[in-house]
């Protein structure tokens, strides 16, 4: 009896101290969402880290090694990770790829802004309602891969979704108090379409610009005329872009450049080093500029 009891204790001990599930996320914002749902039961590695630009990112041998040893690979999809297939092949990845925007109806991109994502806007994480769907996808994938901790993943997802919903409601009320004619913002990169769609904000990105291309003089002139005509005073660069062009536009129009917006990557430090922190930081900065 003692030997049976000892074996059972060893088994229970090994289960309680089981190594966390190794997963990889394609970029820092998604990595944070996975960590929120996975908690202590997952070990999350991100390929494109905080402050890094997914548009120009190139995998290093260490990145390929991390991916090859992961059970799950979480990606945004919608064309955001243009290097995705190339990296999977280079890493000889055999695990499951989880596309967190699966089943999501994306916004269409304008044809003339010079982006390279294709016909749909991949930046869905700027709409809290889309993030709720992503959390569901993440939770389902973790439960399928690690059934022994399914209850924990469900509880973490439910708690996180409640926080997201509350944040969305507060933000919607704050933007609803701004007159519609004033909700106009210039940004350096066309990444905030979902935020604009959710809260009825009109964003004017520098035409022809992404992190890989600069606008022509003609495109700059068109935007400057639009700003003067519409009296747009809210102007923001992004943490992954060069602010020089935004600063030039601000000088020519008398607009004031606000703090850097976090679009495609988390910050390395608080407050924008989590999805919740990033979202609240961005929206509060925009609200202050519009008031």
C-alpha positions as CSV (number, residue, x, y, z in Angstrom):
1,X,0.0,0.0,0.0
2,X,2.8,2.4,0.9
3,X,4.5,1.8,-2.5
4,X,1.2,2.5,-4.3
5,X,0.7,5.6,-2.3
6,X,4.3,6.7,-3.1
7,X,3.8,6.2,-6.8
8,X,0.6,8.2,-6.8
9,X,2.3,11.0,-4.9
10,X,5.1,11.1,-7.5
11,X,2.6,11.1,-10.4
12,X,0.6,14.0,-8.8
13,X,3.8,15.9,-8.1
14,X,5.0,15.5,-11.7
15,X,1.7,16.8,-13.0
16,X,1.6,19.8,-10.7
17,X,5.1,20.8,-11.8
18,X,4.7,19.9,-15.5
19,X,6.7,22.1,-17.8
20,X,4.6,24.9,-19.4
21,X,3.4,24.6,-22.9
22,X,5.9,26.1,-25.3
23,X,4.2,28.5,-27.8
24,X,5.3,31.1,-30.2
25,X,3.5,34.3,-31.3
26,X,4.3,36.1,-34.4
27,X,4.6,39.6,-32.8
28,X,4.5,41.3,-29.4
29,X,0.9,42.4,-29.2
30,X,-0.4,38.9,-30.0
31,X,2.2,37.4,-27.6
32,X,0.7,39.4,-24.8
33,X,-2.9,38.2,-25.6
34,X,-1.6,34.6,-25.6
35,X,0.1,35.2,-22.2
36,X,-3.1,36.7,-20.7
37,X,-5.0,33.5,-21.6
38,X,-2.3,31.0,-20.9
39,X,-1.0,32.4,-17.6
40,X,1.5,30.3,-15.8
41,X,0.8,27.3,-18.0
42,X,2.4,28.6,-21.1
43,X,5.9,29.8,-22.1
44,X,5.3,32.5,-24.7
45,X,8.1,33.5,-27.1
46,X,7.5,36.3,-29.7
47,X,9.3,36.5,-33.0
48,X,8.9,40.3,-33.7
49,X,9.5,41.8,-30.2
50,X,8.5,45.0,-28.5
51,X,9.5,48.1,-30.5
52,X,10.3,46.0,-33.6
53,X,8.7,46.5,-37.0
54,X,6.9,43.4,-38.5
55,X,7.1,45.0,-42.0
56,X,10.9,44.7,-42.2
57,X,11.6,41.9,-39.7
58,X,14.0,39.2,-40.7
59,X,14.3,35.9,-38.8
60,X,17.6,35.0,-37.1
61,X,18.8,31.4,-36.5
62,X,17.7,31.8,-32.9
63,X,14.2,32.7,-34.0
64,X,14.0,29.6,-36.2
65,X,15.2,27.4,-33.3
66,X,12.5,28.8,-31.0
67,X,9.8,28.1,-33.5
68,X,10.9,24.6,-34.3
69,X,10.5,23.6,-30.7
70,X,7.0,25.1,-30.2
71,X,3.8,23.2,-29.9
72,X,1.7,26.1,-31.2
73,X,2.4,29.0,-33.4
74,X,-0.1,31.9,-33.0
75,X,-0.3,34.3,-36.0
76,X,-2.5,37.3,-36.8
77,X,-3.1,36.4,-40.5
78,X,-4.9,38.7,-43.0
79,X,-1.5,39.2,-44.7
80,X,0.1,40.9,-41.7
81,X,3.0,38.5,-41.5
82,X,4.3,38.6,-45.1
83,X,7.3,36.4,-44.1
84,X,5.1,33.7,-42.5
85,X,5.5,30.8,-44.9
86,X,9.1,31.5,-45.5
87,X,9.9,31.3,-41.7
88,X,7.8,28.2,-41.2
89,X,9.7,26.4,-44.0
90,X,13.1,27.6,-42.7
91,X,12.3,26.4,-39.2
92,X,10.9,23.1,-40.5
93,X,7.9,23.8,-38.2
94,X,5.7,20.8,-37.7
95,X,3.3,22.1,-35.0
96,X,-0.1,23.7,-35.3
97,X,-0.5,27.2,-36.7
98,X,-3.3,29.1,-35.0
99,X,-4.7,32.1,-37.0
100,X,-6.4,34.2,-34.4
101,X,-8.5,36.2,-37.0
102,X,-10.0,33.0,-38.4
103,X,-13.7,33.7,-39.2
104,X,-13.3,37.4,-38.7
105,X,-14.7,39.8,-41.3
106,X,-11.8,42.3,-41.9
107,X,-12.0,45.9,-43.1
108,X,-10.9,46.7,-46.6
109,X,-7.8,48.7,-47.2
110,X,-7.8,51.7,-49.5
111,X,-6.0,51.0,-52.8
112,X,-3.8,54.2,-52.8
113,X,-2.0,54.3,-49.5
114,X,1.0,52.2,-50.5
115,X,0.6,49.4,-48.0
116,X,1.7,45.9,-48.9
117,X,-0.8,43.9,-46.9
118,X,-3.2,43.2,-49.8
119,X,-6.9,43.9,-50.0
120,X,-7.7,43.6,-46.3
121,X,-6.6,45.6,-43.2
122,X,-4.8,43.2,-40.8
123,X,-4.6,45.6,-37.8
124,X,-7.7,44.1,-36.2
125,X,-6.3,44.3,-32.6
126,X,-7.2,48.0,-32.5
127,X,-10.9,47.1,-32.2
128,X,-11.7,45.5,-28.8
129,X,-14.5,43.5,-30.3
130,X,-12.0,41.8,-32.6
131,X,-9.7,41.1,-29.7
132,X,-12.6,39.3,-27.9
133,X,-12.7,36.9,-30.9
134,X,-9.0,36.5,-30.8
135,X,-9.1,35.6,-27.2
136,X,-11.7,32.9,-27.9
137,X,-9.4,31.5,-30.7
138,X,-6.4,31.5,-28.3
139,X,-8.4,29.8,-25.5
140,X,-9.7,27.1,-27.7
141,X,-6.3,26.3,-29.1
142,X,-4.6,26.1,-25.7
143,X,-7.4,23.9,-24.3
144,X,-7.1,21.5,-27.3
145,X,-3.3,21.3,-26.9
146,X,-3.3,21.1,-23.0
147,X,-6.6,19.7,-21.8
148,X,-5.3,19.2,-18.3
149,X,-5.4,23.0,-17.8
150,X,-8.5,23.7,-19.8
151,X,-10.4,25.1,-16.8
152,X,-7.6,27.6,-16.2
153,X,-7.5,28.8,-19.8
154,X,-11.3,29.2,-19.8
155,X,-11.2,31.2,-16.5
156,X,-8.3,33.4,-17.7
157,X,-10.1,34.1,-21.0
158,X,-13.4,35.0,-19.3
159,X,-11.6,37.4,-16.9
160,X,-9.6,39.0,-19.7
161,X,-12.7,39.4,-21.9
162,X,-14.6,41.2,-19.0
163,X,-11.7,43.7,-18.7
164,X,-11.7,44.3,-22.5
165,X,-15.4,44.8,-22.6
166,X,-15.3,47.4,-19.7
167,X,-12.4,49.2,-21.5
168,X,-14.3,49.3,-24.7
169,X,-17.4,50.7,-23.1
170,X,-15.5,53.4,-21.3
171,X,-13.7,54.3,-24.5
172,X,-16.9,54.4,-26.6
173,X,-18.5,56.8,-24.1
174,X,-15.4,59.1,-24.1
175,X,-15.3,59.3,-27.9
176,X,-19.1,59.8,-28.2
177,X,-18.7,63.0,-26.2
178,X,-16.4,64.5,-28.9
179,X,-18.3,66.3,-31.8
180,X,-18.1,64.2,-35.0
181,X,-16.6,67.1,-36.9
182,X,-13.6,67.2,-34.5
183,X,-12.8,63.5,-34.7
184,X,-10.1,63.8,-37.4
185,X,-6.5,62.6,-36.9
186,X,-3.4,62.4,-39.0
187,X,-1.1,59.4,-38.6
188,X,2.1,58.3,-40.3
189,X,0.9,54.8,-41.1
190,X,-2.5,53.4,-42.0
191,X,-2.8,51.1,-39.0
192,X,-5.7,52.5,-37.0
193,X,-8.6,51.9,-39.3
194,X,-10.3,49.5,-36.9
195,X,-10.0,52.1,-34.1
196,X,-11.6,54.6,-36.4
197,X,-14.4,52.2,-37.4
198,X,-15.2,51.4,-33.8
199,X,-15.3,54.9,-32.4
200,X,-16.2,56.9,-35.6
201,X,-12.8,58.6,-35.9
202,X,-11.6,59.7,-39.3
203,X,-7.9,58.9,-39.7
204,X,-5.8,60.5,-42.5
205,X,-2.6,58.5,-42.9
206,X,0.3,59.9,-45.0
207,X,-0.7,58.8,-48.5
208,X,1.6,56.2,-50.0
209,X,3.4,55.6,-46.7
210,X,4.1,52.4,-44.8
211,X,7.2,51.6,-42.9
212,X,8.7,50.6,-46.2
213,X,7.7,53.5,-48.4
214,X,7.6,57.3,-48.2
215,X,4.9,59.6,-49.7
216,X,5.6,61.6,-52.8
217,X,5.7,65.4,-52.6
218,X,2.3,65.5,-54.3
219,X,0.8,63.2,-51.7
220,X,2.2,65.3,-48.9
221,X,0.8,68.5,-50.5
222,X,-2.7,66.8,-50.8
223,X,-2.6,65.9,-47.1
224,X,-1.5,69.4,-46.1
225,X,-4.4,70.9,-48.0
226,X,-6.8,68.5,-46.4
227,X,-5.5,69.3,-43.0
228,X,-5.9,73.1,-43.6
229,X,-9.4,72.6,-45.1
230,X,-10.6,70.4,-42.3
231,X,-8.7,72.2,-39.5
232,X,-7.1,69.0,-38.3
233,X,-4.9,69.7,-35.3
234,X,-4.3,66.1,-34.0
235,X,-1.1,64.6,-35.6
236,X,0.7,61.5,-34.4
237,X,3.7,59.5,-35.5
238,X,4.1,55.9,-34.4
239,X,6.6,54.0,-32.3
240,X,7.8,52.0,-35.4
241,X,8.1,54.9,-37.8
242,X,10.4,57.9,-38.4
243,X,8.6,61.0,-37.1
244,X,10.4,63.5,-39.5
245,X,7.6,63.6,-42.1
246,X,4.9,64.0,-39.5
247,X,7.0,66.8,-37.9
248,X,7.3,68.5,-41.3
249,X,3.6,68.4,-41.9
250,X,3.0,69.8,-38.4
251,X,5.3,72.8,-39.1
252,X,3.5,73.6,-42.3
253,X,0.0,73.4,-40.9
254,X,0.5,74.7,-37.3
255,X,-0.6,71.3,-35.9
256,X,0.9,69.9,-32.7
257,X,2.6,66.5,-32.8
258,X,1.2,64.3,-30.1
259,X,3.1,61.5,-28.3
260,X,4.1,58.4,-30.4
261,X,1.2,56.0,-31.0
262,X,1.8,52.3,-30.6
263,X,0.4,50.7,-33.7
264,X,2.1,47.4,-34.6
265,X,4.3,46.7,-31.6
266,X,4.2,47.0,-27.8
267,X,6.6,49.2,-25.9
268,X,9.4,47.7,-24.0
269,X,8.2,49.4,-20.8
270,X,4.9,50.5,-19.2
271,X,2.4,51.8,-19.9
272,X,2.2,50.4,-23.4
273,X,3.9,47.1,-22.8
274,X,0.6,45.1,-22.9
275,X,-2.4,45.2,-25.1
276,X,-4.6,46.8,-22.4
277,X,-1.9,49.4,-21.7
278,X,-1.3,50.1,-25.4
279,X,-5.0,50.5,-26.2
280,X,-5.6,52.8,-23.2
281,X,-2.4,54.9,-23.9
282,X,-3.4,55.4,-27.6
283,X,-7.0,56.3,-27.0
284,X,-6.2,58.6,-24.2
285,X,-3.6,60.4,-26.3
286,X,-6.0,60.8,-29.1
287,X,-8.8,62.0,-26.8
288,X,-6.6,64.7,-25.3
289,X,-5.6,65.9,-28.8
290,X,-9.2,66.2,-29.9
291,X,-10.5,68.0,-26.9
